[in-house]
Every structure is written in C-alpha cells, then in structure tokens.
Amino acid sequence: SVMAIVTCIIGLHFGHVLVHFK
C-alpha cells in the first residue's frame, strides 16, 4: 500500500511541475 501512496505523491508532484511549466 505504501508503494501506491508514494506513486500518488510522485504523480501529484509531476502534475504540479507540468502545470508550472505550461
């Protein structure tokens, strides 16, 4: 379950970075 949480956090961070770049 920890892996799922980590993946979710990474996904949120990546999405935020993409939004900032755009």
C-alpha positions as CSV (number, residue, x, y, z in Angstrom):
1,S,0.0,0.0,0.0
2,V,3.0,2.3,0.7
3,M,4.0,2.0,-2.9
4,A,0.6,3.2,-4.1
5,I,0.8,6.3,-1.8
6,V,4.4,7.1,-3.0
7,T,3.2,6.8,-6.6
8,C,0.3,9.1,-5.9
9,I,2.5,11.7,-4.3
10,I,5.0,11.5,-7.2
11,G,2.2,11.8,-9.7
12,L,0.8,14.9,-7.9
13,H,4.3,16.5,-7.9
14,F,4.8,15.7,-11.6
15,G,1.4,17.2,-12.4
16,H,2.2,20.3,-10.5
17,V,5.6,20.7,-12.3
18,L,3.9,20.2,-15.7
19,V,1.3,22.9,-14.8
20,H,4.0,25.3,-13.7
21,F,6.0,24.7,-16.9
22,K,2.9,25.4,-19.0
